[in-house]
């Protein structure tokens, strides 16, 4: 097990004038969801959000305009072994990968799964330990890295879809209060925000024995880091801390406050005003970490679903910040 190095970059002038509400990201790109990601064959653009739902330990995709759940993955009703379903209690993240053809999901109880949307088949799953798994990222060669908060670690998994469930090579790297992981395709670097630091790791691209090495770090203006996610179409990252949401410009290393909202579990944005910045805000800080609605930066409801207990919600959009757009699962050999 490695320990975090103490290398720190102190950046002057981190904070710009605070913005009253979370900004909307905008770019000249068109959305990467021109067809229905649920496989129904509809060719018109659809606005969908994927939720990590803790109501019955599942992942759901909901249509914003119709307000209907159009897809769900329930591990208890899938090809996950009955003895392993317990790993997927309290779903803690879900995001589209492989050109919106798969969902990468994880749960606080330790389960990590790669699910094909077309037929809901679990093509890979594994146990990430009992450290309260909060997030998982797909690496360029198909391997995975997990962030576990109470376990204080990142864990690397060698992705092997021929072993079900996977029980092969893993490697832990100590990161205090690890809640998030994001791959940066441009810099070939893995980012994670922990306490009041942003850490950048290089990846060894060793298929059989994946590992990370600390490259640099940045002191952040607040602690209690939770979500870290790419700003759509920009060279920046969203960051939620205990009481605010921030944007980190990776070119200038400037960190600017975007809105003063507490208990934000996830942040996601899109290409234009049709995709406002969406936030999942927990009901309280005690036992109700979830919500039945996703809001924008002013607190307005974007989508509310009765009975939903969502921990995180993300737009069903391809992240060019992290991925190359391939729709085929990569298995590292």
ChimeraX attribute file (.defattr): number of C-alpha atoms within 10 A of each C-alpha:
attribute: neighborCount
match mode: 1-to-1
recipient: residues
	/A:1	7
	/A:2	13
	/A:3	12
	/A:4	12
	/A:5	14
	/A:6	9
	/A:7	12
	/A:8	14
	/A:9	14
	/A:10	12
	/A:11	14
	/A:12	9
	/A:13	10
	/A:14	16
	/A:15	14
	/A:16	11
	/A:17	8
	/A:18	13
	/A:19	13
	/A:20	12
	/A:21	17
	/A:22	25
	/A:23	18
	/A:24	21
	/A:25	18
	/A:26	17
	/A:27	11
	/A:28	8
	/A:29	11
	/A:30	11
	/A:31	17
	/A:32	17
	/A:33	19
	/A:34	14
	/A:35	14
	/A:36	17
	/A:37	26
	/A:38	18
	/A:39	12
	/A:40	10
	/A:41	9
	/A:42	12
	/A:43	11
	/A:44	10
	/A:45	13
	/A:46	18
	/A:47	20
	/A:48	26
	/A:49	23
	/A:50	25
	/A:51	29
	/A:52	27
	/A:53	30
	/A:54	23
	/A:55	18
	/A:56	16
	/A:57	23
	/A:58	25
	/A:59	28
	/A:60	20
	/A:61	26
	/A:62	23
	/A:63	17
	/A:64	16
	/A:65	11
	/A:66	12
	/A:67	13
	/A:68	14
	/A:69	15
	/A:70	15
	/A:71	17
	/A:72	17
	/A:73	21
	/A:74	17
	/A:75	26
	/A:76	17
	/A:77	12
	/A:78	14
	/A:79	14
	/A:80	22
	/A:81	13
	/A:82	11
	/A:83	8
	/A:84	15
	/A:85	18
	/A:86	16
	/A:87	24
	/A:88	26
	/A:89	20
	/A:90	26
	/A:91	30
	/A:92	32
	/A:93	29
	/A:94	29
	/A:95	27
	/A:96	24
	/A:97	26
	/A:98	21
	/A:99	21
	/A:100	22
	/A:101	19
	/A:102	23
	/A:103	25
	/A:104	24
	/A:105	27
	/A:106	34
	/A:107	29
	/A:108	24
	/A:109	22
	/A:110	24
	/A:111	26
	/A:112	28
	/A:113	22
	/A:114	24
	/A:115	24
	/A:116	21
	/A:117	20
	/A:118	13
	/A:119	10
	/A:120	20
	/A:121	16
	/A:122	22
	/A:123	19
	/A:124	20
	/A:125	25
	/A:126	22
	/A:127	20
	/A:128	27
	/A:129	18
	/A:130	15
	/A:131	19
	/A:132	25
	/A:133	33
	/A:134	27
	/A:135	29
	/A:136	29
	/A:137	22
	/A:138	21
	/A:139	24
	/A:140	18
	/A:141	17
	/A:142	20
	/A:143	22
	/A:144	19
	/A:145	26
	/A:146	26
	/A:147	30
	/A:148	27
	/A:149	23
	/A:150	16
	/A:151	17
	/A:152	20
	/A:153	26
	/A:154	28
	/A:155	23
	/A:156	24
	/A:157	25
	/A:158	24
	/A:159	27
	/A:160	23
	/A:161	17
	/A:162	10
	/A:163	13
	/A:164	15
	/A:165	18
	/A:166	16
	/A:167	15
	/A:168	12
	/A:169	13
	/A:170	17
	/A:171	17
	/A:172	19
	/A:173	19
	/A:174	18
	/A:175	24
	/A:176	18
	/A:177	22
	/A:178	27
	/A:179	28
	/A:180	27
	/A:181	24
	/A:182	24
	/A:183	25
	/A:184	22
	/A:185	15
	/A:186	11
	/A:187	12
	/A:188	15
	/A:189	20
	/A:190	23
	/A:191	22
	/A:192	24
	/A:193	30
	/A:194	24
	/A:195	19
	/A:196	15
	/A:197	19
	/A:198	20
	/A:199	23
	/A:200	24
	/A:201	18
	/A:202	17
	/A:203	18
	/A:204	11
	/A:205	16
	/A:206	13
	/A:207	17
	/A:208	16
	/A:209	14
	/A:210	22
	/A:211	20
	/A:212	21
	/A:213	16
	/A:214	20
	/A:215	15
	/A:216	16
	/A:217	20
	/A:218	19
	/A:219	20
	/A:220	24
	/A:221	14
	/A:222	16
	/A:223	17
	/A:224	18
	/A:225	27
	/A:226	26
	/A:227	26
	/A:228	28
	/A:229	25
	/A:230	23
	/A:231	25
	/A:232	27
	/A:233	19
	/A:234	15
	/A:235	15
	/A:236	21
	/A:237	24
	/A:238	22
	/A:239	28
	/A:240	31
	/A:241	26
	/A:242	18
	/A:243	15
	/A:244	20
	/A:245	28
	/A:246	26
	/A:247	23
	/A:248	22
	/A:249	16
	/A:250	14
	/A:251	8
	/A:252	11
	/A:253	19
	/A:254	18
	/A:255	24
	/A:256	21
	/A:257	23
	/A:258	23
	/A:259	20
	/A:260	20
	/A:261	19
	/A:262	16
	/A:263	22
	/A:264	26
	/A:265	25
	/A:266	24
	/A:267	31
	/A:268	28
	/A:269	27
	/A:270	27
	/A:271	22
	/A:272	18
	/A:273	11
	/A:274	10
	/A:275	20
	/A:276	21
	/A:277	27
	/A:278	27
	/A:279	29
	/A:280	25
	/A:281	25
	/A:282	24
	/A:283	15
	/A:284	12
	/A:285	11
	/A:286	7
	/A:287	8
	/A:288	11
	/A:289	20
	/A:290	26
	/A:291	23
	/A:292	19
	/A:293	21
	/A:294	27
	/A:295	19
	/A:296	22
	/A:297	21
	/A:298	15
	/A:299	14
	/A:300	11
	/A:301	13
	/A:302	17
	/A:303	19
	/A:304	16
	/A:305	15
	/A:306	8
	/A:307	13
	/A:308	18
	/A:309	24
	/A:310	31
	/A:311	27
	/A:312	31
	/A:313	31
	/A:314	26
	/A:315	26
	/A:316	28
	/A:317	26
	/A:318	22
	/A:319	23
	/A:320	17
	/A:321	21
	/A:322	23
	/A:323	18
	/A:324	13
	/A:325	14
	/A:326	12
	/A:327	12
	/A:328	12
	/A:329	16
	/A:330	17
	/A:331	14
	/A:332	17
	/A:333	11
